Amino acid sequence: MKMTELQLELIKDNLKQLTSKDCFYKEKFKDINISSVQSQEEFETLPFTWKGDLREAYPLGLQAVPDEEIVRIHSSSGTTGTPVIIPYTKKDVDDWAKMFARCYELAGITSLDRIQITPGYGLWTAGIGFQAGAEHLGAMTIPMGPGNTDKQLRMMQDMKPTVLCATSSYALLLAEEIAKRGIGNKIYLKKGVIGSERWGEKMRKRIADELGVQLYDIYGLTEVYGPGIAMSCDYECGMHYWDDYLYFEIVDPKTGKNVPDGEIGELVITTLRKQGAPLIRYRTHDLTRFLPGECKCGSRFPRIDTLIGRTDDMVKVKGVNIFPSQIEDMLKNVPEASSEYQFMLDHMSGKDVCTLFVEINRGIDKKQAGNAVKKEFKTKIGITVNVMPVSIGDLPRSEKKSTRIFDNRY
């Protein structure tokens, strides 16, 4: 993917401004001649920005404009270590709402839709992003936030929302509750906008089938506005991203070198118009690839693939690197298995022990299903695991993100 002339001009202007005032990047780039950055190749020699840099800047070291221009802060949802604080100007908030409205429009959502929003509000960027985008679009919102499933379902029946915004974990929980209570004929949902965590094809199919909706992937992260910076379209072939606001690179996670189009690597983002806390070459840890060529939907915006995982999601077992996406792909080939699983790693008697808890579809012999999963795991991933088959609904459901891999070895 080549940097456009407009992107280069915006980046050069950003670099000039950020190194001319007392802020995070003036210090970071103090030994670099920024005026020499005149091309994509020269830009790619600049150092990366890491999450650790953002933590060290706590609380407001990333702020790049005077206090009177800041209207809001958001913070990453991480539960350990120093949080990351991102300040926003009014223009940042408006730009984010415009990008989010584009996401809705890409999914064919209009001002006539009613949008039930279940992600959390507050310091987290999720709920308020979905809300602002819907308001910019002119659609009615039902701002539920997470939890209180009884009330969620009451609102779905009484307010008749046509769009559900949720994490995949909570969308599955709601779908299962609707089926359990036999109220599917009282639900009017047509589309689901799903974000915040990776989810496999089997889980996607379960949610779509049980809710009777078309599902769309939405992408974002707190450090870069929040959700709403990329979105899938009707053709479900990756996610379009807004290259007039953001510059994307994909690099080899180990070498940091840009990889050829179509090759999987780590997504690196540079903001082009952000004022409160601009970011230059930010390492997201998200693994994806560019999808070259035009999309059937006709959108002019370029695409990345749906995320295959994160560089920090990987666990190494018996010399084999394992990502959650590999387990999901493996389960896709086992018809007896459902989408839900937990992978436990323990160290016992001097060796690693792997246990895969997996929900088995109703009416299937659990022992037979467990053997099928064990065989497929060995074939596809290359190691032997202890498989513990359980019934549908036995594994915990979450209103937020689900934890799939538990590494108890250290």
C-alpha positions in Angstrom: 0.0 0.0 0.0 1.6 3.2 -1.1 1.4 6.4 0.9 -0.7 9.0 -0.9 0.4 12.6 -1.5 -2.2 13.9 0.9 -1.2 11.4 3.6 2.5 12.4 3.2 1.6 16.1 3.5 -0.5 15.6 6.6 2.3 13.5 8.2 4.9 16.1 7.4 2.7 18.9 8.9 2.1 16.7 12.0 5.8 16.0 12.5 6.6 19.7 12.1 4.0 20.8 14.7 4.8 18.0 17.2 8.5 18.8 17.3 8.0 22.5 17.6 6.3 22.5 21.0 6.8 20.8 24.4 5.1 17.5 24.1 5.8 13.7 23.9 7.2 13.6 20.4 9.5 16.6 20.7 11.5 14.5 23.2 11.1 11.2 21.3 12.4 12.8 18.0 15.0 15.1 19.5 17.9 13.4 17.7 16.1 13.1 14.4 16.1 15.7 11.6 12.3 15.7 11.0 12.6 18.0 7.9 14.5 15.2 6.1 11.3 13.0 6.1 10.1 13.7 2.5 8.9 10.2 1.4 7.2 7.0 2.5 10.6 5.3 2.7 12.1 8.0 4.9 8.9 8.0 7.1 9.4 4.2 7.6 12.8 4.9 9.3 11.2 6.7 12.2 11.1 4.9 15.5 7.9 3.1 16.5 5.7 4.3 19.4 4.9 1.5 21.9 2.3 1.0 24.5 5.1 1.3 27.1 5.8 4.8 25.8 2.1 5.7 26.4 2.2 4.3 29.9 5.3 6.3 30.7 3.6 9.4 29.6 0.8 9.0 32.3 -1.2 10.9 33.0 -1.2 13.6 30.3 2.2 13.4 28.7 0.7 12.6 25.3 -1.3 15.9 25.3 -0.3 18.0 22.3 -2.6 21.0 22.7 -3.3 23.5 25.6 -5.7 22.4 28.4 -8.5 24.7 27.1 -8.7 22.7 23.9 -9.2 19.3 25.7 -12.9 18.4 26.2 -12.6 14.7 27.2 -10.3 11.9 28.2 -10.6 8.2 27.7 -8.5 5.4 29.1 -7.5 1.9 27.9 -9.5 -1.0 29.4 -6.4 -2.8 30.7 -6.6 -4.0 34.2 -2.9 -4.3 35.0 -0.1 -1.7 35.1 -0.3 2.0 34.6 -3.3 3.0 32.5 -3.0 4.9 29.2 -4.8 8.3 29.2 -5.8 9.7 25.8 -7.0 13.4 25.7 -9.5 14.5 23.0 -10.3 17.9 21.5 -13.7 18.8 20.2 -12.5 18.2 16.7 -11.2 14.7 17.7 -14.6 13.9 19.1 -16.4 15.1 16.0 -14.0 13.3 13.6 -14.5 10.1 15.6 -18.3 10.4 15.3 -18.0 11.0 11.5 -15.8 7.9 11.1 -18.2 5.9 13.2 -21.2 7.1 11.1 -19.3 5.9 8.0 -19.1 2.5 9.6 -22.9 2.3 10.1 -23.5 3.6 6.5 -21.1 0.9 5.2 -23.4 -1.7 6.8 -26.5 -0.1 5.2 -27.7 1.3 8.6 -29.7 4.5 8.3 -31.4 7.1 10.4 -34.5 4.9 10.3 -32.8 2.2 12.3 -32.9 1.8 16.1 -29.6 0.9 17.6 -29.2 -1.0 20.9 -25.8 -0.3 22.4 -24.5 -2.9 24.9 -20.7 -2.1 25.2 -19.7 -0.2 28.3 -19.7 3.6 28.7 -17.3 5.7 30.9 -13.6 5.8 30.5 -13.7 3.0 28.0 -14.2 4.3 24.4 -16.7 1.7 23.3 -20.3 2.7 24.3 -19.9 6.4 23.8 -18.3 5.8 20.3 -21.3 3.7 19.2 -23.6 6.4 20.6 -21.9 9.4 19.0 -21.7 7.7 15.6 -25.4 6.8 15.7 -26.3 10.3 16.7 -24.2 11.7 13.9 -26.1 9.4 11.6 -29.4 10.5 13.0 -30.5 7.1 14.3 -32.4 6.5 17.6 -30.1 4.9 20.2 -31.0 2.7 23.1 -27.9 3.2 25.3 -28.1 0.1 27.5 -24.5 -0.5 28.4 -23.4 -4.0 29.5 -25.2 -6.5 31.7 -28.8 -6.7 33.0 -29.8 -9.2 30.4 -33.5 -9.2 31.4 -33.7 -5.5 30.8 -31.8 -5.8 27.5 -34.3 -8.4 26.3 -37.3 -6.3 27.5 -35.9 -3.3 25.5 -35.4 -5.5 22.5 -39.1 -6.5 22.6 -40.6 -3.1 23.5 -38.3 -0.7 21.6 -37.9 -3.0 18.6 -34.2 -2.1 17.8 -33.1 -3.3 14.4 -29.3 -3.1 15.1 -27.4 -4.7 18.0 -23.9 -3.4 19.0 -22.0 -5.8 21.2 -18.9 -7.8 21.9 -19.2 -11.3 20.3 -19.3 -12.9 23.7 -22.3 -10.8 24.8 -24.1 -11.2 21.4 -23.8 -15.0 21.9 -25.1 -14.8 25.4 -28.1 -12.7 24.3 -28.8 -15.1 21.3 -28.8 -18.1 23.6 -31.2 -16.4 26.1 -33.5 -15.4 23.3 -33.6 -19.0 22.1 -34.0 -20.4 25.7 -36.9 -18.0 26.4 -38.6 -18.7 23.0 -39.0 -15.0 22.2 -37.3 -15.0 18.8 -40.6 -13.9 17.1 -40.7 -10.8 19.3 -37.2 -9.6 18.3 -36.8 -7.3 15.3 -33.0 -7.2 14.9 -31.6 -7.2 11.3 -28.0 -6.4 11.8 -25.3 -6.9 14.4 -22.2 -4.7 14.7 -19.6 -6.7 16.7 -16.3 -5.5 18.0 -13.7 -5.6 20.8 -12.5 -9.2 20.5 -11.6 -11.7 17.8 -14.2 -14.3 17.0 -14.2 -17.4 14.8 -16.4 -18.4 11.9 -18.2 -21.0 14.0 -19.2 -18.4 16.6 -20.2 -15.9 13.9 -22.5 -18.5 12.3 -24.1 -19.4 15.7 -24.8 -15.7 16.5 -26.1 -14.9 13.0 -28.3 -18.0 12.8 -29.8 -17.7 16.3 -30.5 -13.9 16.0 -31.4 -14.0 12.3 -29.1 -11.1 11.5 -26.2 -10.1 9.3 -23.1 -9.5 11.3 -20.4 -6.8 10.7 -16.9 -6.6 12.2 -15.9 -3.2 13.6 -12.3 -2.4 14.6 -10.7 0.2 16.8 -8.5 0.8 19.9 -8.6 3.4 22.6 -5.2 4.8 21.7 -6.5 5.7 18.2 -9.9 7.3 18.8 -11.7 4.0 19.7 -13.9 1.6 17.8 -15.0 2.9 14.4 -11.8 3.2 12.5 -12.5 0.2 10.3 -15.6 -1.8 9.4 -16.6 -4.8 7.2 -19.2 -4.4 4.5 -22.0 -6.7 3.2 -19.4 -8.9 1.3 -17.6 -9.9 4.6 -14.2 -9.7 2.9 -12.1 -7.8 5.4 -12.6 -4.3 6.9 -12.4 -1.0 5.1 -10.4 1.7 7.0 -10.5 5.4 6.8 -7.3 6.3 5.1 -8.1 10.1 5.1 -7.8 10.0 8.9 -5.3 7.2 9.4 -2.2 5.8 7.8 -1.8 2.0 8.2 1.4 -0.1 7.8 1.9 -3.8 8.4 5.3 -4.9 9.7 7.1 -8.1 10.6 6.5 -8.3 14.4 10.2 -9.4 15.0 12.1 -7.2 12.5 9.8 -4.2 12.3 10.2 -4.1 8.5 7.2 -3.5 6.3 5.9 -6.7 4.7 4.6 -7.1 1.2 0.8 -6.6 0.6 -1.1 -9.7 1.4 1.4 -11.0 4.0 0.4 -11.2 7.6 2.1 -8.9 10.1 1.5 -6.4 12.9 -0.7 -3.4 12.2 1.0 0.0 12.8 -1.1 3.1 12.9 -0.3 6.8 12.4 -3.0 9.4 13.0 -3.3 12.1 10.3 -5.7 14.6 11.9 -5.8 13.8 15.6 -5.1 16.9 17.8 -5.3 15.9 21.4 -2.9 12.9 21.3 -1.5 12.3 17.8 0.4 9.0 17.4 3.2 8.3 15.0 3.9 4.6 14.0 2.0 3.1 16.9 2.5 -0.7 17.3 -1.0 -2.1 17.9 0.0 -5.8 18.4 -2.9 -6.7 16.2 -2.1 -9.2 13.4 -3.7 -8.7 10.0 -2.8 -8.1 6.4 -3.6 -5.7 3.6 -6.2 -7.0 1.1 -5.2 -5.4 -2.3 -7.7 -4.7 -5.1 -11.2 -3.3 -5.2 -14.0 -4.6 -3.0 -17.3 -5.7 -4.6 -19.2 -3.2 -2.5 -17.6 -0.3 -4.5 -16.1 1.5 -1.5 -13.0 3.5 -2.4 -11.5 2.9 1.1 -8.7 0.2 1.3 -9.1 -3.0 3.4 -7.3 -5.0 6.0 -8.3 -8.6 6.8 -10.3 -9.4 9.9 -7.8 -9.8 12.8 -6.2 -13.2 13.2 -5.0 -12.5 16.7 -2.5 -10.4 18.7 1.3 -10.8 19.0 0.8 -10.9 22.8 -2.0 -13.5 22.5 0.4 -16.2 21.5 1.5 -19.0 23.8 4.4 -21.3 23.2 3.9 -25.0 24.0 6.4 -27.7 23.4 8.1 -25.5 20.8 4.8 -24.7 19.0 3.4 -21.2 18.7 -0.4 -21.2 19.3 -2.8 -18.4 18.7 -6.6 -18.4 19.6 -7.3 -18.1 15.9 -5.7 -21.5 15.2 -7.9 -23.2 17.8 -11.0 -21.6 16.3 -10.0 -22.7 12.8 -9.4 -26.2 14.1 -12.8 -26.4 15.8 -14.5 -25.2 12.5 -13.5 -28.6 11.1 -15.1 -30.6 13.9 -18.9 -30.7 13.3 -19.5 -32.2 16.8 -17.9 -29.2 18.5 -19.5 -25.8 19.2 -17.7 -22.5 19.1 -16.9 -22.1 22.8 -13.7 -23.3 24.3 -11.1 -22.6 27.0 -7.5 -23.7 26.6 -5.6 -24.3 29.9 -1.9 -24.5 30.3 -0.2 -25.9 33.4 3.3 -27.1 34.3 3.2 -30.4 36.2 6.0 -32.9 37.0 8.5 -30.9 34.9 6.4 -30.8 31.7 3.7 -28.6 30.1 0.1 -30.0 30.3 -2.5 -28.7 27.9 -6.3 -29.1 28.5 -8.9 -28.0 26.1 -12.4 -27.5 27.5 -14.9 -27.4 24.5 -18.6 -27.3 24.3 -20.2 -30.1 22.4 -23.3 -29.8 20.3 -26.5 -31.2 21.7 -27.3 -34.9 21.0 -23.7 -35.8 20.4 -21.8 -38.4 22.3 -19.2 -36.5 24.4 -16.5 -39.2 24.4 -16.7 -39.6 20.6 -16.7 -35.8 20.1 -13.7 -35.4 22.5 -11.7 -38.0 20.5 -12.6 -36.1 17.2 -11.4 -32.8 18.7 -8.2 -34.4 20.1 -7.3 -35.9 16.7 -8.0 -32.6 14.8 -5.9 -30.6 17.3 -3.0 -33.0 16.8 -3.4 -32.9 13.0 -3.8 -29.1 12.6 -1.8 -27.6 15.5 0.8 -30.4 16.1 0.6 -31.2 19.8 -1.5 -33.6 21.9 -4.0 -32.1 24.3 -6.3 -33.4 27.0 -9.8 -32.7 25.7 -12.6 -32.2 28.3 -16.0 -32.1 26.4 -18.7 -30.2 28.2 -22.4 -29.3 27.4 -23.5 -26.2 25.6 -23.7 -23.3 28.1 -21.3 -24.9 30.6 -18.4 -22.5 29.9 -18.8 -19.0 31.2 -20.3 -16.2 29.0 -19.2 -12.6 29.4 -20.8 -9.2 29.0 -17.3 -7.9 27.8 -14.4 -9.8 26.3 -14.1 -13.6 26.9 -10.7 -15.0 28.0 -9.9 -18.1 25.9 -6.4 -19.0 26.9 -5.2 -19.4 30.5 -1.5 -19.9 31.0 -0.9 -21.0 34.6 2.7 -22.2 34.1 4.5 -19.3 35.6 
